[in-house]
Amino acid sequence: MVFHMKTTLNISDVIMKRLKEEAARQGKTMSELVEAALRAFLANQRKEVKLPPLPSFESGGSFVDPSDRKSVYDLMEQL
């Protein structure tokens, strides 16, 4: 058995006019369009997923400062 709830919403006159026009165009009730829009909106809400932390390791430091282009090129030439 499906239950429906009546409620009151404050909707701007501009949106209400467009809703009435769209309902008439589609041959549906305004309630059907509002419910469909809310269903679509709620279905697209992403649930926040807590990800585990990324693994970390001690690399022992770097051989060269990556922001120093010349030292990077010098090191690459040695390899």
Helices and strands as residue ranges (DSSP letters): H 13-26, H 30-43, H 69-78
